[in-house]
Amino acid sequence: MESEHPTLQFSGIVPEEFDDHNHHAALAFDYFADSYEAFFAGSDDFKEQRRKIEERYGKFLVPIHPASERSRDSQEE
């Protein structure tokens, strides 16, 4: 498609800085698609997918921690 409309959710056209929920959705779609692909291949480790999204969002991203790490941290307190 030649259109670069943000609702098409092509992550390749998402600018470096943006404030459009469609751009966030495009990046989230890529993250979830890659994660599901890894999951269906038998993996439950999504470090590579996290690394990609963290690189893309850079300093604006709050670190993603698996639920097991969050529950372990709360047990220590």
DSSP file (Angstrom, degrees, kcal/mol; ACC not computed):
  #  RESIDUE AA STRUCTURE BP1 BP2  ACC     N-H-->O    O-->H-N    N-H-->O    O-->H-N    TCO  KAPPA ALPHA  PHI   PSI    X-CA   Y-CA   Z-CA
    1    1 A M              0   0    0      0, 0.0     0, 0.0     0, 0.0     0, 0.0   0.000 360.0 360.0 360.0 143.2    0.0    0.0    0.0
    2    2 A E        +     0   0    0      2,-0.0     2,-0.1     0, 0.0     0, 0.0   0.694 360.0  99.2 -90.0 -20.3    1.2    3.5   -0.8
    3    3 A S        -     0   0    0      1,-0.1     0, 0.0     2,-0.0     0, 0.0  -0.398  54.0-163.0 -67.7 142.1   -0.7    5.2    2.0
    4    4 A E        +     0   0    0     -2,-0.1    -1,-0.1     5,-0.0     5,-0.1  -0.125  33.7 151.8-113.3  34.7    1.2    6.0    5.1
    5    5 A H    >   -     0   0    0      1,-0.1     3,-2.0     2,-0.1     5,-0.3  -0.472  50.6-129.7 -67.9 134.8   -1.9    6.6    7.2
    6    6 A P  G >  S+     0   0    0      0, 0.0     3,-1.4     0, 0.0    -1,-0.1   0.726 101.8  69.7 -61.8 -22.4   -1.2    5.8   10.9
    7    7 A T  G 3  S+     0   0    0      1,-0.3    -2,-0.1     2,-0.1    -3,-0.0   0.638  83.8  71.6 -72.7 -10.3   -4.2    3.5   11.2
    8    8 A L  G <  S-     0   0    0     -3,-2.0    -1,-0.3     2,-0.1    -3,-0.0   0.655  97.9-139.5 -75.5 -14.6   -2.5    1.0    8.9
    9    9 A Q    <   +     0   0    0     -3,-1.4     2,-0.8    -4,-0.2    -2,-0.1   0.875  39.9 161.4  57.9  46.3   -0.2    0.2   11.8
   10   10 A F    >   -     0   0    0     -5,-0.3     3,-1.6     1,-0.1    -1,-0.2  -0.869  27.5-158.8 -91.2 112.4    3.1   -0.1    9.8
   11   11 A S  G >  S+     0   0    0     -2,-0.8     3,-1.3    15,-0.3    -1,-0.1   0.756  84.6  71.3 -66.7 -22.1    5.8    0.4   12.4
   12   12 A G  G 3  S+     0   0    0      1,-0.3    -1,-0.3    -3,-0.1    -2,-0.0   0.706  98.3  48.1 -66.6 -19.1    8.3    1.3    9.8
   13   13 A I  G <  S+     0   0    0     -3,-1.6    -1,-0.3    -8,-0.1    -2,-0.2   0.357  80.6 116.6-103.0   5.9    6.5    4.7    9.2
   14   14 A V    <   -     0   0    0     -3,-1.3     4,-0.1    -4,-0.2    -3,-0.0  -0.619  66.0-128.2 -74.7 123.3    6.3    5.6   12.9
   15   15 A P        -     0   0    0      0, 0.0     3,-0.1     0, 0.0    -1,-0.1  -0.191  20.8-106.8 -68.2 166.0    8.4    8.8   13.5
   16   16 A E  S    S+     0   0    0      1,-0.2     2,-0.4     0, 0.0    -2,-0.0   0.916 110.5  31.1 -59.5 -45.7   11.1    9.0   16.2
   17   17 A E  S    S+     0   0    0      2,-0.0     2,-0.3     0, 0.0    -1,-0.2  -0.964  80.9 151.6-116.3 132.9    8.9   11.3   18.3
   18   18 A F        -     0   0    0     -2,-0.4    -4,-0.0    -4,-0.1     3,-0.0  -0.977  36.9-164.8-154.7 162.1    5.1   10.9   18.2
   19   19 A D        +     0   0    0     -2,-0.3     2,-0.5     5,-0.0     3,-0.0  -0.077  54.6 116.6-141.4  34.2    2.0   11.4   20.2
   20   20 A D    >>  -     0   0    0      1,-0.1     4,-1.6   -14,-0.0     3,-1.1  -0.921  59.4-143.8-110.0 126.0   -0.6    9.5   18.1
   21   21 A H  H 3> S+     0   0    0     -2,-0.5     4,-2.3     1,-0.3     5,-0.1   0.781 101.2  62.5 -60.7 -24.9   -2.2    6.4   19.7
   22   22 A N  H 3> S+     0   0    0      2,-0.2     4,-2.0     1,-0.2    -1,-0.3   0.856 101.3  50.9 -68.3 -33.8   -2.1    4.7   16.3
   23   23 A H  H <> S+     0   0    0     -3,-1.1     4,-2.0     2,-0.2    -2,-0.2   0.905 110.2  48.9 -68.8 -40.8    1.7    4.9   16.3
   24   24 A H  H  X S+     0   0    0     -4,-1.6     4,-2.5     1,-0.2    -2,-0.2   0.915 110.9  51.7 -61.2 -41.8    1.8    3.3   19.8
   25   25 A A  H  X S+     0   0    0     -4,-2.3     4,-2.7     1,-0.2    -2,-0.2   0.873 106.5  53.6 -63.8 -37.4   -0.6    0.6   18.5
   26   26 A A  H  X S+     0   0    0     -4,-2.0     4,-1.9     2,-0.2   -15,-0.3   0.926 111.8  44.1 -63.6 -44.4    1.6   -0.1   15.5
   27   27 A L  H  X S+     0   0    0     -4,-2.0     4,-2.2     2,-0.2    -2,-0.2   0.893 114.1  50.4 -67.4 -39.1    4.6   -0.7   17.8
   28   28 A A  H  X S+     0   0    0     -4,-2.5     4,-2.9     2,-0.2     5,-0.3   0.898 107.4  54.5 -64.9 -39.8    2.5   -2.7   20.2
   29   29 A F  H  X S+     0   0    0     -4,-2.7     4,-2.8     1,-0.2     5,-0.2   0.930 109.1  47.3 -60.0 -45.7    1.2   -4.9   17.4
   30   30 A D  H  X S+     0   0    0     -4,-1.9     4,-2.6     2,-0.2     5,-0.2   0.923 112.5  50.3 -60.7 -44.0    4.8   -5.7   16.3
   31   31 A Y  H  X S+     0   0    0     -4,-2.2     4,-2.3     1,-0.2    -2,-0.2   0.944 114.9  42.1 -59.4 -49.6    5.8   -6.5   19.9
   32   32 A F  H  X S+     0   0    0     -4,-2.9     4,-2.8     2,-0.2     5,-0.2   0.880 113.3  52.4 -68.9 -37.5    2.8   -8.8   20.4
   33   33 A A  H  X S+     0   0    0     -4,-2.8     4,-2.1    -5,-0.3    -1,-0.2   0.933 112.9  44.7 -63.0 -45.2    3.1  -10.5   16.9
   34   34 A D  H  X S+     0   0    0     -4,-2.6     4,-2.1    -5,-0.2    -2,-0.2   0.897 114.3  50.0 -64.3 -39.8    6.8  -11.2   17.6
   35   35 A S  H  X S+     0   0    0     -4,-2.3     4,-2.6    -5,-0.2    -2,-0.2   0.911 110.7  48.2 -66.3 -42.8    6.0  -12.5   21.1
   36   36 A Y  H  X S+     0   0    0     -4,-2.8     4,-3.0     2,-0.2     5,-0.2   0.894 109.4  53.8 -64.3 -39.0    3.3  -14.8   19.9
   37   37 A E  H  X S+     0   0    0     -4,-2.1     4,-1.0    -5,-0.2    -1,-0.2   0.929 111.5  44.9 -60.4 -44.9    5.5  -16.1   17.2
   38   38 A A  H  <>S+     0   0    0     -4,-2.1     5,-2.4     2,-0.2     3,-0.3   0.907 113.1  51.7 -64.5 -41.7    8.2  -17.0   19.8
   39   39 A F  H ><5S+     0   0    0     -4,-2.6     3,-1.9     1,-0.2    -2,-0.2   0.926 109.0  48.7 -61.8 -46.2    5.5  -18.4   22.1
   40   40 A F  H 3<5S+     0   0    0     -4,-3.0    -1,-0.2     1,-0.3    -2,-0.2   0.711 104.9  60.2 -69.7 -18.4    4.1  -20.7   19.4
   41   41 A A  T 3<5S-     0   0    0     -4,-1.0    -1,-0.3    -3,-0.3    -2,-0.2   0.429 129.6 -97.0 -85.0   0.4    7.6  -21.8   18.6
   42   42 A G  T < 5S+     0   0    0     -3,-1.9     2,-0.3     1,-0.3    -3,-0.2   0.545  82.6 127.7 101.7   8.4    7.8  -23.1   22.2
   43   43 A S      < -     0   0    0     -5,-2.4    -1,-0.3    -6,-0.1    -2,-0.1  -0.741  34.6-179.0-100.1 146.3    9.6  -20.2   24.0
   44   44 A D        +     0   0    0     -2,-0.3     2,-0.6     0, 0.0    -1,-0.1   0.071  62.2  95.5-123.0  22.0    8.4  -18.4   27.1
   45   45 A D        +     0   0    0     -7,-0.1     3,-0.3     1,-0.1     4,-0.1  -0.960  43.9 175.5-114.4 116.1   11.4  -16.0   27.1
   46   46 A F     >  +     0   0    0     -2,-0.6     4,-2.4     1,-0.2     5,-0.2  -0.075  37.5 123.3-113.5  32.6   10.6  -12.7   25.4
   47   47 A K  H  > S+     0   0    0      1,-0.2     4,-2.7     2,-0.2    -1,-0.2   0.887  75.1  51.5 -61.5 -40.6   13.9  -10.8   26.1
   48   48 A E  H  > S+     0   0    0     -3,-0.3     4,-2.1     2,-0.2    -1,-0.2   0.902 110.7  48.0 -65.1 -40.7   14.5  -10.2   22.4
   49   49 A Q  H  > S+     0   0    0      2,-0.2     4,-2.0     1,-0.2    -2,-0.2   0.910 113.2  48.2 -66.0 -41.9   11.1   -8.7   21.9
   50   50 A R  H  X S+     0   0    0     -4,-2.4     4,-2.7     1,-0.2     5,-0.2   0.907 109.4  53.5 -62.9 -42.3   11.5   -6.5   25.0
   51   51 A R  H  X S+     0   0    0     -4,-2.7     4,-2.4     1,-0.2    -2,-0.2   0.919 108.5  49.7 -59.8 -44.1   14.9   -5.4   23.8
   52   52 A K  H  X S+     0   0    0     -4,-2.1     4,-2.0     1,-0.2    -1,-0.2   0.927 114.2  43.1 -62.0 -46.0   13.5   -4.3   20.5
   53   53 A I  H  X S+     0   0    0     -4,-2.0     4,-2.5     1,-0.2     5,-0.3   0.866 113.2  52.5 -71.6 -34.5   10.7   -2.3   22.0
   54   54 A E  H  X S+     0   0    0     -4,-2.7     4,-2.2     2,-0.2     7,-0.2   0.893 109.8  49.1 -66.2 -38.9   13.0   -0.8   24.7
   55   55 A E  H  < S+     0   0    0     -4,-2.4    -2,-0.2    -5,-0.2    -1,-0.2   0.902 112.4  48.9 -64.2 -40.1   15.4    0.3   21.9
   56   56 A R  H  < S+     0   0    0     -4,-2.0    -2,-0.2     1,-0.2    -1,-0.2   0.920 120.2  34.3 -68.1 -44.1   12.5    1.9   20.0
   57   57 A Y  H >< S+     0   0    0     -4,-2.5     3,-1.7     1,-0.2    -1,-0.2   0.738  91.1 178.0 -83.4 -22.8   11.0    3.8   22.9
   58   58 A G  G ><  -     0   0    0     -4,-2.2     3,-1.4    -5,-0.3    -1,-0.2  -0.306  64.1  -1.6  61.0-132.7   14.4    4.5   24.5
   59   59 A K  G 3  S+     0   0    0      1,-0.3    -1,-0.3    -4,-0.1    -4,-0.1   0.599 125.5  68.7 -70.6 -11.2   14.4    6.6   27.6
   60   60 A F  G <  S+     0   0    0     -3,-1.7     2,-0.4    -6,-0.1    -1,-0.3   0.587  80.5  94.8 -83.7  -9.7   10.6    7.0   27.5
   61   61 A L  S <  S-     0   0    0     -3,-1.4     3,-0.0    -7,-0.2    -7,-0.0  -0.668  70.1-136.7 -91.5 133.6    9.8    3.4   28.3
   62   62 A V        -     0   0    0     -2,-0.4    -2,-0.1     1,-0.1    -3,-0.0  -0.730  43.6 -97.6 -78.9 132.2    9.1    2.1   31.8
   63   63 A P        -     0   0    0      0, 0.0     2,-0.5     0, 0.0    -1,-0.1  -0.197  33.7-132.1 -55.6 140.3   11.0   -1.2   32.1
   64   64 A I        -     0   0    0    -14,-0.1   -10,-0.0    -3,-0.0   -14,-0.0  -0.838  24.4-171.8 -95.6 126.3    8.9   -4.3   31.5
   65   65 A H        -     0   0    0     -2,-0.5     5,-0.1     2,-0.0     0, 0.0  -0.974  26.3-114.4-120.6 131.9    9.3   -7.0   34.2
   66   66 A P    >>  -     0   0    0      0, 0.0     4,-1.8     0, 0.0     3,-0.8  -0.239  31.1-111.8 -57.3 152.5    7.8  -10.5   33.9
   67   67 A A  H 3> S+     0   0    0      1,-0.3     4,-2.6     2,-0.2     5,-0.2   0.837 116.4  60.8 -56.7 -35.4    5.1  -11.2   36.5
   68   68 A S  H 3> S+     0   0    0      1,-0.2     4,-1.8     2,-0.2    -1,-0.3   0.878 105.2  47.3 -63.7 -36.5    7.4  -13.8   38.2
   69   69 A E  H <> S+     0   0    0     -3,-0.8     4,-2.4     2,-0.2    -1,-0.2   0.900 111.8  50.3 -70.3 -40.1    9.9  -11.1   39.0
   70   70 A R  H  X S+     0   0    0     -4,-1.8     4,-2.1     1,-0.2    -2,-0.2   0.916 112.3  46.3 -63.8 -42.8    7.3   -8.7   40.3
   71   71 A S  H  X S+     0   0    0     -4,-2.6     4,-1.4     1,-0.2    -1,-0.2   0.875 112.4  50.6 -70.1 -34.9    5.8  -11.3   42.6
   72   72 A R  H  X S+     0   0    0     -4,-1.8     4,-1.3    -5,-0.2    -1,-0.2   0.904 110.2  50.2 -66.2 -41.1    9.3  -12.3   43.8
   73   73 A D  H  X S+     0   0    0     -4,-2.4     4,-0.8     1,-0.2     3,-0.2   0.898 109.9  50.1 -64.5 -39.6   10.1   -8.7   44.6
   74   74 A S  H  < S+     0   0    0     -4,-2.1    -1,-0.2     1,-0.2    -2,-0.2   0.798 107.0  55.2 -70.3 -26.7    6.9   -8.2   46.5
   75   75 A Q  H  < S+     0   0    0     -4,-1.4    -1,-0.2     1,-0.2    -2,-0.2   0.816 103.2  56.0 -72.7 -30.3    7.6  -11.3   48.6
   76   76 A E  H  <        0   0    0     -4,-1.3    -1,-0.2     1,-0.2    -2,-0.2   0.756 360.0 360.0 -72.7 -24.4   11.0  -10.0   49.6
   77   77 A E     <        0   0    0     -4,-0.8    -1,-0.2    -3,-0.2    -2,-0.2   0.467 360.0 360.0 -78.4 360.0    9.5   -6.7   51.1
